[in-house]
């Protein structure tokens, strides 16, 4: 049985997402169309292989990602978002919104983040459907 520091909703979420890598991995799968270990390894933030392996395993155990064999490569896995993972979309949008307002974001390079924020719930609903097609019905 897993123990928790507390049953506070913020604490329970931070037990999963409370490090600097986990949400970046989800971001890359959600918005960067990355789906393999090697693709995730080559993100701008330069995650170490052992940390990436640990976080992918943790996200799979939590039911946020699923892992399947790559039909084109026997020694490779494909990572996809589950419904729980797709439900993180508005959280990532709001984190991006906060950063756009309060941090030195390169707005030219990250115009997609501005579009996500400005698109509101309507755009999020559209993206959620697209993510379901890519990840749940693949």
VMD Tcl script that builds the backbone (N, CA, C; Angstrom):
set m [mol new atoms 414]
animate dup $m
set s [atomselect $m all]
$s set {name element resname resid chain x y z} {
  {N N UNK 1 A 0.834 -1.184 0.000}
  {CA C UNK 1 A 0.000 0.000 0.000}
  {C C UNK 1 A 0.874 1.241 0.000}
  {N N UNK 2 A 0.552 2.176 -0.892}
  {CA C UNK 2 A 1.325 3.400 -0.999}
  {C C UNK 2 A 0.934 4.369 0.109}
  {N N UNK 3 A 1.933 4.979 0.732}
  {CA C UNK 3 A 1.656 5.979 1.754}
  {C C UNK 3 A 1.867 7.363 1.161}
  {N N UNK 4 A 1.144 8.319 1.675}
  {CA C UNK 4 A 1.209 9.701 1.205}
  {C C UNK 4 A 1.514 10.603 2.390}
  {N N UNK 5 A 2.205 11.683 2.115}
  {CA C UNK 5 A 2.494 12.652 3.191}
  {C C UNK 5 A 1.201 13.213 3.760}
  {N N UNK 6 A 0.233 13.449 2.880}
  {CA C UNK 6 A -1.102 13.873 3.297}
  {C C UNK 6 A -2.067 13.592 2.165}
  {N N UNK 7 A -3.337 13.719 2.437}
  {CA C UNK 7 A -4.369 13.512 1.416}
  {C C UNK 7 A -4.786 14.838 0.787}
  {N N UNK 8 A -4.012 15.891 0.989}
  {CA C UNK 8 A -4.262 17.192 0.369}
  {C C UNK 8 A -4.146 17.046 -1.146}
  {N N UNK 9 A -5.082 17.590 -1.930}
  {CA C UNK 9 A -5.030 17.423 -3.376}
  {C C UNK 9 A -3.744 17.982 -4.001}
  {N N UNK 10 A -3.239 19.088 -3.496}
  {CA C UNK 10 A -1.995 19.647 -4.037}
  {C C UNK 10 A -0.835 18.703 -3.740}
  {N N UNK 11 A -0.759 18.195 -2.511}
  {CA C UNK 11 A 0.301 17.252 -2.162}
  {C C UNK 11 A 0.241 16.002 -3.035}
  {N N UNK 12 A -0.947 15.447 -3.213}
  {CA C UNK 12 A -1.070 14.216 -3.989}
  {C C UNK 12 A -0.617 14.422 -5.438}
  {N N UNK 13 A -0.929 15.576 -6.011}
  {CA C UNK 13 A -0.455 15.868 -7.370}
  {C C UNK 13 A 1.052 16.062 -7.386}
  {N N UNK 14 A 1.593 16.767 -6.401}
  {CA C UNK 14 A 3.031 17.017 -6.371}
  {C C UNK 14 A 3.834 15.744 -6.132}
  {N N UNK 15 A 3.236 14.750 -5.504}
  {CA C UNK 15 A 3.935 13.471 -5.359}
  {C C UNK 15 A 4.215 12.846 -6.724}
  {N N UNK 16 A 3.428 13.186 -7.722}
  {CA C UNK 16 A 3.657 12.699 -9.089}
  {C C UNK 16 A 4.443 13.717 -9.905}
  {N N UNK 17 A 4.048 14.983 -9.858}
  {CA C UNK 17 A 4.574 16.005 -10.758}
  {C C UNK 17 A 5.531 16.987 -10.096}
  {N N UNK 18 A 5.976 16.713 -8.891}
  {CA C UNK 18 A 6.735 17.689 -8.125}
  {C C UNK 18 A 8.220 17.747 -8.412}
  {N N UNK 19 A 8.644 17.352 -9.571}
  {CA C UNK 19 A 10.053 17.500 -9.940}
  {C C UNK 19 A 10.100 18.272 -11.253}
  {N N UNK 20 A 11.291 18.669 -11.658}
  {CA C UNK 20 A 11.371 19.518 -12.846}
  {C C UNK 20 A 11.288 18.758 -14.162}
  {N N UNK 21 A 11.241 17.455 -14.151}
  {CA C UNK 21 A 11.267 16.688 -15.397}
  {C C UNK 21 A 9.916 16.138 -15.836}
  {N N UNK 22 A 9.088 15.752 -14.920}
  {CA C UNK 22 A 7.879 14.999 -15.251}
  {C C UNK 22 A 6.947 15.742 -16.196}
  {N N UNK 23 A 6.655 16.999 -15.893}
  {CA C UNK 23 A 5.751 17.747 -16.764}
  {C C UNK 23 A 6.401 18.067 -18.111}
  {N N UNK 24 A 7.729 18.159 -18.141}
  {CA C UNK 24 A 8.409 18.378 -19.422}
  {C C UNK 24 A 8.288 17.146 -20.319}
  {N N UNK 25 A 8.351 15.976 -19.737}
  {CA C UNK 25 A 8.157 14.740 -20.506}
  {C C UNK 25 A 6.731 14.705 -21.059}
  {N N UNK 26 A 5.761 15.023 -20.229}
  {CA C UNK 26 A 4.370 15.039 -20.671}
  {C C UNK 26 A 4.187 16.099 -21.756}
  {N N UNK 27 A 4.802 17.269 -21.570}
  {CA C UNK 27 A 4.748 18.325 -22.588}
  {C C UNK 27 A 5.255 17.809 -23.934}
  {N N UNK 28 A 6.403 17.140 -23.917}
  {CA C UNK 28 A 7.000 16.672 -25.175}
  {C C UNK 28 A 6.153 15.612 -25.858}
  {N N UNK 29 A 5.502 14.776 -25.093}
  {CA C UNK 29 A 4.625 13.765 -25.681}
  {C C UNK 29 A 3.332 14.420 -26.176}
  {N N UNK 30 A 2.817 15.365 -25.403}
  {CA C UNK 30 A 1.551 16.010 -25.728}
  {C C UNK 30 A 1.681 16.976 -26.905}
  {N N UNK 31 A 2.689 17.827 -26.880}
  {CA C UNK 31 A 2.797 18.892 -27.873}
  {C C UNK 31 A 3.942 18.696 -28.856}
  {N N UNK 32 A 4.928 17.908 -28.496}
  {CA C UNK 32 A 6.104 17.748 -29.343}
  {C C UNK 32 A 6.082 16.507 -30.200}
  {N N UNK 33 A 5.003 15.746 -30.136}
  {CA C UNK 33 A 4.848 14.508 -30.893}
  {C C UNK 33 A 6.006 13.526 -30.672}
  {N N UNK 34 A 6.648 13.620 -29.521}
  {CA C UNK 34 A 7.703 12.670 -29.202}
  {C C UNK 34 A 7.035 11.432 -28.617}
  {N N UNK 35 A 7.562 10.270 -28.975}
  {CA C UNK 35 A 6.916 9.051 -28.494}
  {C C UNK 35 A 7.896 7.960 -28.093}
  {N N UNK 36 A 9.184 8.152 -28.334}
  {CA C UNK 36 A 10.158 7.127 -27.961}
  {C C UNK 36 A 11.153 7.691 -26.942}
  {N N UNK 37 A 11.834 6.794 -26.263}
  {CA C UNK 37 A 12.837 7.173 -25.281}
  {C C UNK 37 A 13.877 8.103 -25.916}
  {N N UNK 38 A 14.364 7.716 -27.081}
  {CA C UNK 38 A 15.413 8.495 -27.745}
  {C C UNK 38 A 14.931 9.890 -28.132}
  {N N UNK 39 A 13.707 9.991 -28.617}
  {CA C UNK 39 A 13.151 11.308 -28.956}
  {C C UNK 39 A 13.046 12.181 -27.711}
  {N N UNK 40 A 12.580 11.606 -26.614}
  {CA C UNK 40 A 12.460 12.357 -25.361}
  {C C UNK 40 A 13.825 12.747 -24.810}
  {N N UNK 41 A 14.789 11.903 -25.001}
  {CA C UNK 41 A 16.152 12.157 -24.522}
  {C C UNK 41 A 16.760 13.394 -25.181}
  {N N UNK 42 A 16.348 13.696 -26.393}
  {CA C UNK 42 A 16.934 14.805 -27.140}
  {C C UNK 42 A 16.119 16.095 -27.049}
  {N N UNK 43 A 15.384 16.276 -25.976}
  {CA C UNK 43 A 14.669 17.525 -25.755}
  {C C UNK 43 A 15.659 18.630 -25.384}
  {N N UNK 44 A 15.235 19.860 -25.521}
  {CA C UNK 44 A 16.103 21.008 -25.248}
  {C C UNK 44 A 16.695 20.998 -23.845}
  {N N UNK 45 A 15.973 20.457 -22.885}
  {CA C UNK 45 A 16.410 20.522 -21.488}
  {C C UNK 45 A 17.485 19.504 -21.122}
  {N N UNK 46 A 17.760 18.535 -21.988}
  {CA C UNK 46 A 18.866 17.572 -21.815}
  {C C UNK 46 A 18.728 16.726 -20.546}
  {N N UNK 47 A 17.659 15.971 -20.453}
  {CA C UNK 47 A 17.447 15.077 -19.314}
  {C C UNK 47 A 18.440 13.910 -19.370}
  {N N UNK 48 A 18.904 13.471 -18.222}
  {CA C UNK 48 A 19.807 12.316 -18.144}
  {C C UNK 48 A 19.013 11.030 -18.392}
  {N N UNK 49 A 19.678 10.027 -18.938}
  {CA C UNK 49 A 19.002 8.779 -19.300}
  {C C UNK 49 A 18.367 8.092 -18.091}
  {N N UNK 50 A 19.072 8.072 -16.957}
  {CA C UNK 50 A 18.520 7.385 -15.785}
  {C C UNK 50 A 17.287 8.100 -15.241}
  {N N UNK 51 A 17.288 9.427 -15.292}
  {CA C UNK 51 A 16.127 10.185 -14.819}
  {C C UNK 51 A 14.955 9.985 -15.767}
  {N N UNK 52 A 15.217 10.022 -17.058}
  {CA C UNK 52 A 14.153 9.799 -18.039}
  {C C UNK 52 A 13.526 8.422 -17.854}
  {N N UNK 53 A 14.350 7.404 -17.706}
  {CA C UNK 53 A 13.828 6.045 -17.503}
  {C C UNK 53 A 12.977 5.971 -16.241}
  {N N UNK 54 A 13.434 6.594 -15.171}
  {CA C UNK 54 A 12.688 6.591 -13.911}
  {C C UNK 54 A 11.346 7.294 -14.058}
  {N N UNK 55 A 11.334 8.471 -14.678}
  {CA C UNK 55 A 10.092 9.227 -14.804}
  {C C UNK 55 A 9.107 8.534 -15.742}
  {N N UNK 56 A 9.593 7.953 -16.821}
  {CA C UNK 56 A 8.692 7.214 -17.712}
  {C C UNK 56 A 8.064 6.033 -16.989}
  {N N UNK 57 A 8.859 5.334 -16.209}
  {CA C UNK 57 A 8.341 4.203 -15.428}
  {C C UNK 57 A 7.291 4.677 -14.432}
  {N N UNK 58 A 7.577 5.759 -13.750}
  {CA C UNK 58 A 6.643 6.303 -12.756}
  {C C UNK 58 A 5.337 6.737 -13.422}
  {N N UNK 59 A 5.434 7.421 -14.568}
  {CA C UNK 59 A 4.236 7.875 -15.273}
  {C C UNK 59 A 3.408 6.697 -15.792}
  {N N UNK 60 A 4.084 5.646 -16.190}
  {CA C UNK 60 A 3.369 4.443 -16.617}
  {C C UNK 60 A 2.658 3.788 -15.426}
  {N N UNK 61 A 3.347 3.675 -14.296}
  {CA C UNK 61 A 2.736 3.081 -13.098}
  {C C UNK 61 A 1.538 3.885 -12.619}
  {N N UNK 62 A 1.591 5.208 -12.783}
  {CA C UNK 62 A 0.487 6.077 -12.361}
  {C C UNK 62 A -0.671 6.073 -13.360}
  {N N UNK 63 A -0.475 5.423 -14.516}
  {CA C UNK 63 A -1.532 5.370 -15.508}
  {C C UNK 63 A -1.661 6.641 -16.338}
  {N N UNK 64 A -0.604 7.427 -16.400}
  {CA C UNK 64 A -0.606 8.669 -17.169}
  {C C UNK 64 A -0.070 8.418 -18.575}
  {N N UNK 65 A 0.840 7.470 -18.687}
  {CA C UNK 65 A 1.378 7.040 -19.976}
  {C C UNK 65 A 1.157 5.542 -20.122}
  {N N UNK 66 A 1.063 5.112 -21.373}
  {CA C UNK 66 A 1.096 3.683 -21.676}
  {C C UNK 66 A 2.336 3.425 -22.513}
  {N N UNK 67 A 2.842 2.213 -22.419}
  {CA C UNK 67 A 4.044 1.829 -23.156}
  {C C UNK 67 A 3.719 0.578 -23.956}
  {N N UNK 68 A 4.005 0.635 -25.251}
  {CA C UNK 68 A 3.789 -0.519 -26.117}
  {C C UNK 68 A 5.042 -0.752 -26.954}
  {N N UNK 69 A 5.173 -1.959 -27.451}
  {CA C UNK 69 A 6.288 -2.270 -28.345}
  {C C UNK 69 A 6.120 -1.521 -29.654}
  {N N UNK 70 A 7.225 -1.037 -30.183}
  {CA C UNK 70 A 7.223 -0.386 -31.487}
  {C C UNK 70 A 7.166 -1.485 -32.552}
  {N N UNK 71 A 6.141 -1.510 -33.389}
  {CA C UNK 71 A 6.037 -2.575 -34.388}
  {C C UNK 71 A 7.164 -2.533 -35.429}
  {N N UNK 72 A 7.827 -1.377 -35.558}
  {CA C UNK 72 A 8.901 -1.229 -36.543}
  {C C UNK 72 A 10.284 -1.522 -35.984}
  {N N UNK 73 A 10.383 -1.655 -34.651}
  {CA C UNK 73 A 11.703 -1.841 -34.041}
  {C C UNK 73 A 11.530 -2.649 -32.758}
  {N N UNK 74 A 12.024 -3.859 -32.731}
  {CA C UNK 74 A 11.782 -4.791 -31.620}
  {C C UNK 74 A 12.321 -4.309 -30.278}
  {N N UNK 75 A 13.372 -3.508 -30.274}
  {CA C UNK 75 A 13.986 -3.076 -29.013}
  {C C UNK 75 A 13.548 -1.684 -28.597}
  {N N UNK 76 A 12.493 -1.165 -29.190}
  {CA C UNK 76 A 12.046 0.194 -28.943}
  {C C UNK 76 A 10.606 0.170 -28.433}
  {N N UNK 77 A 10.277 1.130 -27.573}
  {CA C UNK 77 A 8.915 1.256 -27.059}
  {C C UNK 77 A 8.321 2.580 -27.510}
  {N N UNK 78 A 7.004 2.591 -27.598}
  {CA C UNK 78 A 6.248 3.793 -27.917}
  {C C UNK 78 A 5.491 4.202 -26.650}
  {N N UNK 79 A 5.604 5.467 -26.286}
  {CA C UNK 79 A 4.897 6.011 -25.130}
  {C C UNK 79 A 3.751 6.873 -25.628}
  {N N UNK 80 A 2.578 6.637 -25.036}
  {CA C UNK 80 A 1.386 7.405 -25.388}
  {C C UNK 80 A 0.701 7.884 -24.112}
  {N N UNK 81 A -0.015 8.976 -24.253}
  {CA C UNK 81 A -0.815 9.475 -23.141}
  {C C UNK 81 A -2.049 8.599 -22.956}
  {N N UNK 82 A -2.438 8.413 -21.733}
  {CA C UNK 82 A -3.721 7.772 -21.426}
  {C C UNK 82 A -4.746 8.895 -21.237}
  {N N UNK 83 A -5.960 8.526 -20.926}
  {CA C UNK 83 A -6.971 9.539 -20.612}
  {C C UNK 83 A -6.532 10.433 -19.459}
  {N N UNK 84 A -5.911 9.820 -18.439}
  {CA C UNK 84 A -5.396 10.616 -17.311}
  {C C UNK 84 A -4.332 11.595 -17.770}
  {N N UNK 85 A -3.503 11.176 -18.711}
  {CA C UNK 85 A -2.471 12.067 -19.232}
  {C C UNK 85 A -3.062 13.208 -20.038}
  {N N UNK 86 A -4.036 12.896 -20.874}
  {CA C UNK 86 A -4.692 13.931 -21.678}
  {C C UNK 86 A -5.394 14.949 -20.782}
  {N N UNK 87 A -5.890 14.499 -19.632}
  {CA C UNK 87 A -6.551 15.406 -18.684}
  {C C UNK 87 A -5.600 16.464 -18.114}
  {N N UNK 88 A -4.307 16.312 -18.341}
  {CA C UNK 88 A -3.339 17.313 -17.875}
  {C C UNK 88 A -3.227 18.514 -18.812}
  {N N UNK 89 A -3.881 18.464 -19.961}
  {CA C UNK 89 A -3.813 19.558 -20.922}
  {C C UNK 89 A -4.090 20.927 -20.298}
  {N N UNK 90 A -5.211 21.136 -19.606}
  {CA C UNK 90 A -5.464 22.485 -19.064}
  {C C UNK 90 A -4.430 22.919 -18.026}
  {N N UNK 91 A -3.845 21.967 -17.319}
  {CA C UNK 91 A -2.816 22.310 -16.338}
  {C C UNK 91 A -1.575 22.833 -17.045}
  {N N UNK 92 A -1.159 22.159 -18.116}
  {CA C UNK 92 A 0.001 22.621 -18.869}
  {C C UNK 92 A -0.265 23.980 -19.512}
  {N N UNK 93 A -1.482 24.192 -19.997}
  {CA C UNK 93 A -1.834 25.489 -20.582}
  {C C UNK 93 A -1.745 26.584 -19.519}
  {N N UNK 94 A -2.251 26.315 -18.333}
  {CA C UNK 94 A -2.220 27.337 -17.273}
  {C C UNK 94 A -0.810 27.596 -16.765}
  {N N UNK 95 A 0.017 26.569 -16.701}
  {CA C UNK 95 A 1.424 26.788 -16.330}
  {C C UNK 95 A 2.088 27.663 -17.397}
  {N N UNK 96 A 1.815 27.359 -18.662}
  {CA C UNK 96 A 2.345 28.184 -19.744}
  {C C UNK 96 A 1.843 29.619 -19.656}
  {N N UNK 97 A 0.569 29.800 -19.348}
  {CA C UNK 97 A -0.018 31.133 -19.195}
  {C C UNK 97 A 0.690 31.909 -18.093}
  {N N UNK 98 A 0.915 31.266 -16.970}
  {CA C UNK 98 A 1.616 31.918 -15.863}
  {C C UNK 98 A 3.020 32.348 -16.309}
  {N N UNK 99 A 3.726 31.465 -17.004}
  {CA C UNK 99 A 5.078 31.787 -17.451}
  {C C UNK 99 A 5.090 32.920 -18.466}
  {N N UNK 100 A 4.118 32.929 -19.377}
  {CA C UNK 100 A 4.029 34.022 -20.358}
  {C C UNK 100 A 3.854 35.359 -19.642}
  {N N UNK 101 A 3.088 35.358 -18.577}
  {CA C UNK 101 A 2.815 36.602 -17.836}
  {C C UNK 101 A 3.952 37.006 -16.912}
  {N N UNK 102 A 4.718 36.036 -16.395}
  {CA C UNK 102 A 5.662 36.364 -15.323}
  {C C UNK 102 A 7.114 35.974 -15.564}
  {N N UNK 103 A 7.416 35.308 -16.658}
  {CA C UNK 103 A 8.780 34.832 -16.910}
  {C C UNK 103 A 9.244 35.300 -18.287}
  {N N UNK 104 A 10.542 35.263 -18.550}
  {CA C UNK 104 A 11.063 35.761 -19.836}
  {C C UNK 104 A 10.926 34.735 -20.969}
  {N N UNK 105 A 9.705 34.408 -21.343}
  {CA C UNK 105 A 9.430 33.430 -22.392}
  {C C UNK 105 A 9.815 34.028 -23.750}
  {N N UNK 106 A 10.459 33.241 -24.591}
  {CA C UNK 106 A 10.736 33.629 -25.976}
  {C C UNK 106 A 9.434 33.448 -26.753}
  {N N UNK 107 A 8.665 34.527 -26.867}
  {CA C UNK 107 A 7.331 34.440 -27.459}
  {C C UNK 107 A 7.358 34.088 -28.943}
  {N N UNK 108 A 8.414 34.453 -29.645}
  {CA C UNK 108 A 8.506 34.082 -31.064}
  {C C UNK 108 A 8.697 32.578 -31.213}
  {N N UNK 109 A 9.566 32.004 -30.398}
  {CA C UNK 109 A 9.837 30.567 -30.472}
  {C C UNK 109 A 8.673 29.739 -29.928}
  {N N UNK 110 A 7.935 30.295 -28.991}
  {CA C UNK 110 A 6.869 29.540 -28.320}
  {C C UNK 110 A 5.498 30.148 -28.587}
  {N N UNK 111 A 5.281 30.564 -29.832}
  {CA C UNK 111 A 3.994 31.138 -30.233}
  {C C UNK 111 A 2.845 30.158 -30.011}
  {N N UNK 112 A 3.124 28.855 -30.121}
  {CA C UNK 112 A 2.084 27.846 -29.892}
  {C C UNK 112 A 1.523 27.932 -28.473}
  {N N UNK 113 A 2.369 28.276 -27.508}
  {CA C UNK 113 A 1.900 28.411 -26.122}
  {C C UNK 113 A 0.948 29.594 -26.002}
  {N N UNK 114 A 1.277 30.691 -26.673}
  {CA C UNK 114 A 0.397 31.867 -26.668}
  {C C UNK 114 A -0.936 31.513 -27.316}
  {N N UNK 115 A -0.890 30.784 -28.422}
  {CA C UNK 115 A -2.121 30.375 -29.102}
  {C C UNK 115 A -2.977 29.482 -28.218}
  {N N UNK 116 A -2.330 28.579 -27.475}
  {CA C UNK 116 A -3.081 27.712 -26.558}
  {C C UNK 116 A -3.787 28.522 -25.482}
  {N N UNK 117 A -3.088 29.494 -24.937}
  {CA C UNK 117 A -3.678 30.338 -23.893}
  {C C UNK 117 A -4.827 31.162 -24.477}
  {N N UNK 118 A -4.583 31.796 -25.610}
  {CA C UNK 118 A -5.596 32.667 -26.212}
  {C C UNK 118 A -6.772 31.893 -26.779}
  {N N UNK 119 A -6.571 30.632 -27.127}
  {CA C UNK 119 A -7.638 29.818 -27.713}
  {C C UNK 119 A -8.693 29.368 -26.730}
  {N N UNK 120 A -8.386 29.449 -25.447}
  {CA C UNK 120 A -9.360 29.117 -24.426}
  {C C UNK 120 A -9.857 27.685 -24.464}
  {N N UNK 121 A -11.011 27.485 -23.864}
  {CA C UNK 121 A -11.595 26.139 -23.723}
  {C C UNK 121 A -11.934 25.523 -25.079}
  {N N UNK 122 A -12.340 26.344 -26.032}
  {CA C UNK 122 A -12.708 25.812 -27.354}
  {C C UNK 122 A -11.506 25.128 -28.003}
  {N N UNK 123 A -10.344 25.785 -27.978}
  {CA C UNK 123 A -9.144 25.191 -28.562}
  {C C UNK 123 A -8.704 23.968 -27.753}
  {N N UNK 124 A -8.815 24.048 -26.436}
  {CA C UNK 124 A -8.444 22.899 -25.610}
  {C C UNK 124 A -9.323 21.690 -25.919}
  {N N UNK 125 A -10.590 21.908 -26.155}
  {CA C UNK 125 A -11.490 20.806 -26.508}
  {C C UNK 125 A -11.068 20.183 -27.829}
  {N N UNK 126 A -10.708 21.006 -28.794}
  {CA C UNK 126 A -10.243 20.513 -30.094}
  {C C UNK 126 A -8.949 19.704 -29.928}
  {N N UNK 127 A -8.020 20.234 -29.175}
  {CA C UNK 127 A -6.744 19.548 -28.968}
  {C C UNK 127 A -6.948 18.252 -28.196}
  {N N UNK 128 A -7.829 18.272 -27.220}
  {CA C UNK 128 A -8.126 17.064 -26.446}
  {C C UNK 128 A -8.631 15.943 -27.368}
  {N N UNK 129 A -9.490 16.283 -28.322}
  {CA C UNK 129 A -9.990 15.291 -29.274}
  {C C UNK 129 A -8.856 14.762 -30.151}
  {N N UNK 130 A -7.985 15.664 -30.603}
  {CA C UNK 130 A -6.852 15.253 -31.426}
  {C C UNK 130 A -5.908 14.341 -30.638}
  {N N UNK 131 A -5.668 14.679 -29.376}
  {CA C UNK 131 A -4.808 13.831 -28.531}
  {C C UNK 131 A -5.420 12.458 -28.331}
  {N N UNK 132 A -6.727 12.401 -28.141}
  {CA C UNK 132 A -7.393 11.111 -27.980}
  {C C UNK 132 A -7.219 10.266 -29.243}
  {N N UNK 133 A -7.346 10.892 -30.406}
  {CA C UNK 133 A -7.148 10.153 -31.662}
  {C C UNK 133 A -5.719 9.626 -31.782}
  {N N UNK 134 A -4.743 10.454 -31.436}
  {CA C UNK 134 A -3.329 10.085 -31.562}
  {C C UNK 134 A -2.890 9.050 -30.543}
  {N N UNK 135 A -3.418 9.151 -29.327}
  {CA C UNK 135 A -2.874 8.354 -28.222}
  {C C UNK 135 A -3.784 7.205 -27.780}
  {N N UNK 136 A -5.078 7.421 -27.807}
  {CA C UNK 136 A -5.981 6.382 -27.303}
  {C C UNK 136 A -6.464 5.453 -28.403}
  {N N UNK 137 A -6.507 5.945 -29.614}
  {CA C UNK 137 A -7.048 5.163 -30.725}
  {C C UNK 137 A -5.970 4.765 -31.716}
  {N N UNK 138 A -4.724 4.798 -31.275}
  {CA C UNK 138 A -3.607 4.472 -32.185}
  {C C UNK 138 A -3.434 2.976 -32.321}
}
mol reanalyze $m
mol bondsrecalc $m
mol representation Tube
mol addrep $m
